[in-house]
Amino acid sequence: MKLIFIRHGDPDYVNDTITERGKIEVEALTERVLKWDVDEIFLSPLGRAQDTAKPYLEKSGRHAETLPWLREFNGHAIRPHTGKQALPWDFMPDFWTNVPELYDKDFWYKAPVMQTGDVEEQAEWVYEEFDKLLAQRGYIRDGRVYKTEKGNNKTLVFFCHLGVQLLILSHLFGISAPCLWQNFFVAPTSVTVVETQEREEGRACFRCQKLGDTAHLEAAGIKPSRSGFFEEVYGEEKFDIF
């Protein structure tokens, strides 16, 4: 089974939609996705993901299911350097790299900083709902692998967000979510492809083929957006020519 995660187009967070730049990105993305043999499509309920999927759904005549837990990850914790609630990947490097628990694949959300909010509850919700979705399609989680009586070659597409996408990948690969959140980036409209490998009968593991692929943008002469990526050099103004 193949899982394809697509981040929404360049975001207008204030209005929960995509920018004019995002609309151009989505045009290129749509032409790419129309070429795929897709079995099922799932959407985040947030506007920027819905607006990213809409052109593809209209052109293909396909139906998509909206899943509440596929929204951008909604867990919050207190930021040590501000004392205010924030998303759990919005920590300064000098803080999070010195918290050993955040590197623990099984207990990262047990770290004291994560316990200042609802991160554990929200993460467990996403993990549980994602595993239910896989179980309904014949893949049942068993420890860190998935049992399957008979695998399949279906392709499932998820239009969602950076944070929740990396959280799901952390669950599939046995890597702490903070390690992915802090060290990896997927640009708007980028494509991440994960596929099952069944090297032993009745056992399936997932392996990443592509992470944050933006070939459709490059082919259209569009520079990928850096939305969600911080400055390359401290104190330097970031130039993102479009």
C-alpha positions as CSV (number, residue, x, y, z in Angstrom):
1,M,0.0,0.0,0.0
2,K,1.2,3.5,-0.9
3,L,0.5,6.6,1.2
4,I,1.0,10.0,-0.3
5,F,1.1,13.1,1.9
6,I,0.7,16.5,0.3
7,R,1.2,19.7,2.2
8,H,-1.2,22.5,1.4
9,G,-0.2,25.4,-0.9
10,D,1.6,28.5,0.3
11,P,-0.6,29.5,3.3
12,D,-2.6,32.6,4.2
13,Y,-2.9,31.6,7.9
14,V,-4.9,34.6,8.9
15,N,-7.8,33.7,6.6
16,D,-7.0,29.9,6.6
17,T,-6.7,29.7,2.8
18,I,-3.9,29.8,0.3
19,T,-2.1,32.9,-1.1
20,E,-2.0,33.9,-4.8
21,R,1.3,32.2,-4.9
22,G,-0.3,29.2,-3.4
23,K,-2.9,29.1,-6.1
24,I,-0.2,29.0,-8.8
25,E,1.6,26.2,-6.9
26,V,-1.7,24.3,-6.7
27,E,-2.2,24.5,-10.5
28,A,1.1,22.7,-11.0
29,L,0.3,20.2,-8.2
30,T,-3.1,19.4,-9.7
31,E,-1.6,18.4,-13.0
32,R,0.8,16.1,-11.2
33,V,-1.9,14.4,-9.1
34,L,-4.2,13.9,-12.1
35,K,-1.7,11.5,-13.5
36,W,-1.8,9.2,-10.5
37,D,-3.9,6.1,-10.1
38,V,-5.5,7.0,-6.7
39,D,-7.9,4.8,-4.7
40,E,-8.8,7.0,-1.8
41,I,-8.4,10.7,-0.9
42,F,-8.5,12.2,2.6
43,L,-8.5,15.9,3.6
44,S,-7.8,18.0,6.6
45,P,-10.8,20.1,7.6
46,L,-8.8,23.3,7.5
47,G,-9.4,25.7,4.6
48,R,-5.9,25.8,3.3
49,A,-5.8,22.0,2.8
50,Q,-9.4,22.0,1.4
51,D,-8.5,24.8,-1.1
52,T,-5.4,22.9,-2.2
53,A,-7.3,19.7,-3.0
54,K,-10.4,21.5,-4.6
55,P,-9.0,21.9,-8.1
56,Y,-7.9,18.3,-8.3
57,L,-11.3,17.0,-7.0
58,E,-13.2,19.2,-9.5
59,K,-11.1,18.1,-12.5
60,S,-11.0,14.5,-11.6
61,G,-14.6,14.2,-10.4
62,R,-13.4,12.3,-7.3
63,H,-14.8,12.3,-3.8
64,A,-12.6,12.9,-0.7
65,E,-13.3,12.2,2.9
66,T,-12.5,14.9,5.5
67,L,-10.9,13.6,8.7
68,P,-10.9,15.9,11.8
69,W,-7.6,14.4,13.1
70,L,-5.8,15.2,9.8
71,R,-6.0,19.0,10.7
72,E,-2.7,20.7,11.6
73,F,-1.5,19.1,14.8
74,N,-3.3,21.0,17.5
75,G,-1.3,20.1,20.6
76,H,0.2,23.0,22.6
77,A,2.8,23.4,25.2
78,I,4.4,26.3,27.1
79,R,7.4,27.9,25.4
80,P,10.1,28.1,28.0
81,H,11.6,31.4,26.7
82,T,8.2,33.2,26.5
83,G,6.0,31.5,29.1
84,K,3.2,31.4,26.5
85,Q,1.4,28.5,24.8
86,A,2.8,27.5,21.4
87,L,2.9,24.6,19.0
88,P,5.3,21.9,20.2
89,W,7.8,22.3,17.4
90,D,8.3,26.0,18.1
91,F,11.1,25.7,20.6
92,M,14.5,27.3,20.3
93,P,17.4,24.9,19.5
94,D,19.4,25.7,22.6
95,F,16.4,24.4,24.6
96,W,15.1,21.4,22.9
97,T,18.4,19.8,22.0
98,N,19.2,19.7,25.7
99,V,16.1,17.7,26.7
100,P,17.0,14.0,26.2
101,E,13.4,12.9,26.5
102,L,12.5,14.8,23.3
103,Y,14.7,12.3,21.4
104,D,12.9,9.3,22.8
105,K,10.6,7.7,20.1
106,D,8.2,6.3,22.7
107,F,8.1,8.9,25.4
108,W,8.9,12.3,23.8
109,Y,5.5,13.6,24.8
110,K,6.2,12.7,28.4
111,A,9.0,15.3,28.6
112,P,8.1,18.0,31.2
113,V,7.7,20.7,28.6
114,M,5.2,18.6,26.6
115,Q,3.2,17.9,29.8
116,T,2.5,21.7,30.2
117,G,-0.2,21.3,27.6
118,D,-2.3,18.7,25.7
119,V,0.4,17.4,23.4
120,E,0.2,13.8,24.7
121,E,-3.6,13.7,24.3
122,Q,-3.5,15.2,20.8
123,A,-0.7,12.9,19.6
124,E,-2.4,9.8,20.9
125,W,-5.6,10.8,19.1
126,V,-3.8,11.1,15.8
127,Y,-1.9,7.9,16.3
128,E,-5.0,6.0,17.2
129,E,-7.1,7.3,14.3
130,F,-4.4,6.8,11.8
131,D,-4.0,3.2,12.9
132,K,-7.7,2.6,12.7
133,L,-7.6,3.8,9.1
134,L,-4.8,1.4,8.3
135,A,-6.6,-1.5,10.1
136,Q,-9.7,-1.0,8.1
137,R,-7.5,-1.6,5.0
138,G,-5.9,-4.7,6.3
139,Y,-2.8,-3.4,8.2
140,I,-3.0,-3.9,12.0
141,R,-0.4,-2.4,14.2
142,D,1.6,-5.0,16.2
143,G,4.3,-3.3,18.2
144,R,6.3,-1.3,15.7
145,V,5.2,-3.3,12.6
146,Y,1.9,-4.0,11.0
147,K,0.3,-7.4,10.7
148,T,-1.5,-8.1,7.4
149,E,-3.2,-11.3,6.2
150,K,-3.2,-10.0,2.7
151,G,-1.5,-6.8,1.6
152,N,-2.8,-4.5,-1.1
153,N,-1.5,-2.1,-3.8
154,K,-3.9,0.7,-3.0
155,T,-2.8,4.3,-3.1
156,L,-4.1,6.7,-0.4
157,V,-3.6,10.4,-0.7
158,F,-3.7,12.8,2.2
159,F,-4.0,16.6,1.8
160,C,-2.8,18.0,5.1
161,H,-0.1,19.9,6.9
162,L,3.6,19.9,7.8
163,G,3.2,19.2,11.5
164,V,0.6,16.4,11.4
165,Q,2.4,14.8,8.4
166,L,5.7,14.6,10.3
167,L,3.9,13.3,13.4
168,I,2.4,10.5,11.4
169,L,5.7,9.6,9.8
170,S,7.3,9.5,13.3
171,H,4.7,6.9,14.3
172,L,5.3,4.8,11.2
173,F,9.1,4.9,11.4
174,G,9.7,4.8,15.2
175,I,11.3,8.3,15.4
176,S,10.5,10.9,17.9
177,A,8.2,13.6,16.5
178,P,10.4,16.5,17.8
179,C,13.4,15.1,15.8
180,L,11.3,15.2,12.6
181,W,9.7,18.6,13.4
182,Q,12.9,20.3,14.2
183,N,15.2,18.7,11.6
184,F,13.0,18.2,8.5
185,F,11.0,20.5,6.2
186,V,8.4,19.9,3.6
187,A,7.5,22.8,1.4
188,P,4.0,23.9,0.5
189,T,2.4,21.5,-2.1
190,S,5.3,19.1,-1.6
191,V,4.7,15.4,-2.0
192,T,5.9,12.7,0.4
193,V,5.5,9.0,-0.6
194,V,5.6,6.1,1.8
195,E,5.1,2.5,0.8
196,T,4.8,-0.8,2.6
197,Q,7.5,-3.4,2.4
198,E,6.5,-7.0,3.1
199,R,9.7,-9.0,3.4
200,E,8.2,-11.4,5.8
201,E,4.8,-13.1,5.4
202,G,2.2,-11.3,7.4
203,R,4.4,-8.4,8.4
204,A,4.6,-5.0,6.8
205,C,6.8,-2.0,7.5
206,F,6.6,1.4,5.9
207,R,9.5,3.0,4.0
208,C,9.8,6.5,2.7
209,Q,10.5,6.9,-1.0
210,K,10.2,10.6,-1.3
211,L,10.1,13.4,1.4
212,G,9.0,16.8,0.4
213,D,9.3,16.4,-3.3
214,T,8.6,19.5,-5.3
215,A,9.3,18.3,-8.9
216,H,6.0,19.7,-10.1
217,L,7.0,23.2,-9.0
218,E,10.5,23.0,-10.5
219,A,9.1,21.7,-13.8
220,A,6.7,24.7,-13.9
221,G,9.5,27.1,-13.1
222,I,8.1,27.9,-9.7
223,K,10.5,28.4,-6.7
224,P,9.2,26.4,-3.7
225,S,7.9,28.5,-0.9
226,R,9.9,28.5,2.4
227,S,6.8,29.0,4.5
228,G,7.7,27.4,7.9
229,F,11.4,27.5,7.3
230,F,13.6,29.9,9.3
231,E,16.5,32.1,8.3
232,E,19.6,30.4,6.9
233,V,21.9,32.9,8.7
234,Y,21.0,34.6,12.0
235,G,20.1,38.2,11.6
236,E,20.1,38.1,7.8
237,E,17.0,39.2,6.1
238,K,15.3,36.3,4.2
239,F,14.8,36.9,0.5
240,D,12.3,34.6,-1.1
241,I,12.0,35.7,-4.7
242,F,8.8,34.7,-6.5
